Amino acid sequence: MDVKLDPQNVRKHGKRNQQVIAESLKELGAGRSILIDSTNTAVAGNGVLEQAEKLGIPIRVVESDGSELIAVKRVDLAPDDPKRKALAIADNRASDLSFFDEDAMAKLLSECGDFKTKTGFNSAELEKMSLLNTADDSTEQPVNPDAPEIPFAEELLEKHNYVVLFFDNDVDWLQALTLFDIHTVKDSNARPGYERKGVGRVIRGADAINRIIRSAK
């Protein structure tokens, strides 16, 4: 059966991600199944499908209407098998190494209709994403004189232990804005009459940890 890659796939796979998937398939074998639609086009698992085809791994299709969860049983893997443990890590690591195509994501979300809120993004994140995609791409925007200035929450001092988080795509950044309740602040170095966008704020580590724990419940 000819299974096709999704031309609208919003997840992108760089060289390292492709290498991790390929090595995992070659050395550890196939684990998680992929999902295809009624036209045999991949819905989820495009990265795995692409590498499996290159390695010549055969595909077995199990038909379902979505009313039951299909489990893949690897009869060759025991709980104490090092290969099993490595596969558990590789499965999650491969996902970490892929990233969203933001333009494709925005387009696909606009086509989800009433199912948009079932995509894993909450209403606040969807609203921010919509505003982001319609906003001017310039780095500086006119200041709203009636908007209150939001000060930095904390100051980093030599005595503080801290980490720096960076976001290489707007989807993850928007989720962070919601999770940590981060607001845009005014850049004092911007030219008069303008404010510079994308200036984050420093937040207390304990507050961040508590927000992460609450969101995971």
N, C-alpha and C positions, 0 to 999 in steps of 0.2 A: 504494500500500500504506500502511495506517495503522500507523505506528510509534509506540509509546507510551513515555512516560517511566516510569522505574522508581519505584513508590511506596515502595520500601524503600531508595532511594539514600542512602548514608551521607555523600556529599560534598555540601556546601552551597555555593551560589554567590551571593555578595553582589552589590550593585549594580555595584561597580567590576569585579568578575570578569565579570559579564554584559556590561558595556560593552566590555571588552577582547575578549571572544569575538565579540560582534556586529560590532565595527569590523574585526576581523581577517577575519571571513567576508565582510564587505561590500567591504573594500578589497583584501584579499589573496587571497580565494577560499578554498574548503575545502581542508584539508590532510590531517590525520590522520583515519582512518575511525573510526566508532563501532562498538560491538558490540551486537547484539541476540540474544535467545534465540529458541526455536522458536515462541513466541507473539508475536513482533515487539515485545517489551518490551526497552527498553535495559538492557544490563548495564554498559556503560562508555560514557562520552561523553554523559551526560544534559545537561550544560551546553551542549554544542555542539548537540545535537538541539533543545533548547528555543529557542535563538537562531536556528537554521536555519529552524525552522518559522515563527518570527515574520517572518523575511526572505523567506519563500516560496521557499527553496532546495529544489529537488527532491531526492529520496533514491533512490539506486540500490542495491538489495540484492544482495549477492554471497553465495551459500550456501556453507557449509563445515562440515565435521565436526570442525574443530580440528586436523586432521593436517597442515595446510600453513599457512604464513604468507602472508597476503595483503598485497601492497604496492600503495599508491595512487601511480600515476605521473602527476605533473603535467607534461604535455608542453609547457606554455607557460613553464616556469621553467628558465633556464640557470644554471650555477654562479655566474656573475658578476652575476646579476640582483639589483638591490637589493630587489625584492619577495621573492625567495627568501630572502635574508638576514633580512629583517624577519619573514617567516613563521616561520623557525627560532626566532627569539627569542620571538615572540608565542605560539607553541605551548607553550613551556616556562613563560613568564611567566603565562599564563592558569591553568596548574595551580597555581602558587605562590599565586595570589590566592583559591583556593577552600580550604575547610577541612572537617574532619570533624565530623559530628554524633555526639558521643560516645555518647549513649544508643542511637542507631540502630546505631552500630558494635558496641557490646557485644552487642546483641540478635542482630545478623547473625552475629557471630563464634560465638555460642552455637549457631547453627544450621548451622555449617559441618562438623560432625562430624570425620572423620579428615582433612579438608582444611584444618583450622584453621591448621596450621603452614605451609601453602602460600600464606598471604595476605600475606606480606612481614614478618610479625612473628615474632621468634624465641621460643623457649620461655620465656625469662626475661621478655620483654616481655608475653607473653600471661598469665603468672602474675601479674605486677604489675598488669596491667589488670583481671584477675579480682578481685584483692584490693581494688583501688581502687573497683570497682563495688559491692562488698559492705561496704565500710567505712562507718562513721558519717560523715555529712556535716559534723559539727561541726568547728570549727577547732582545738579543743583536745581531747586524749585523755588519760586517766590514764597516768601514767608506769609503765613496767615497772621496778621497782627493781633487777632483776637484769641489765637491759640496760646495756652499757657506753655511756658518753657519747662521742660522736664529735666531736672538736674541729674547728674550722675549719682547713682545710688551709693557707691563706695569709692574709696581711693586705695590703690594698691601701694602698700608700704613694704619696706624691706623685711619686716617681721612676718609678713603674710606668706602662707603657702598657697599657690594658685596654679591653675591650668588654663590653657587657652584653647578654646574650641573654634575651629574654622569650618565654614560651610561652602562647598564648591558648587552648590546648585540651590536655586531659590525654593524648591519644594522642601528640602530639609530645613532651610533657614526659616521658612514660614511656620513649620512645625515647632521649631525652637522658640519663635516669637510667642506662640500660643502657650507652650509648655512653661516657659520661664517668665511670661508676662512682660516681654521686653518692648519698650517703646522707643521711637525715634527721638533723638535729642538734638539740640542745636549745636552746631559746630561754631565755636567762637572765632575761628579763623576764616569763616566764609565772608565773602565781600558783602557790604551793606545791602540790605534788602533781599538777601537770599539765605537759604539754609541748605546745608549739605546733607543729602540722604544717606542712609546706611550706617549711621553712627550708633553703635550699640551702647550698652551700659554694663558696668561691672556689677555683678550680683553676688551676694553672700553664698559661699559654698553650701552651708547648712540648709539655706532656703532652697537652693537648687536640688539638693538631695531629697528633701522632703517632697518637692513637687514631682520629682521623678518617681518616688515610691508611691505617691498617691495616684499618679497616672497609670501605674502598672497594676493597680488593684482592680 
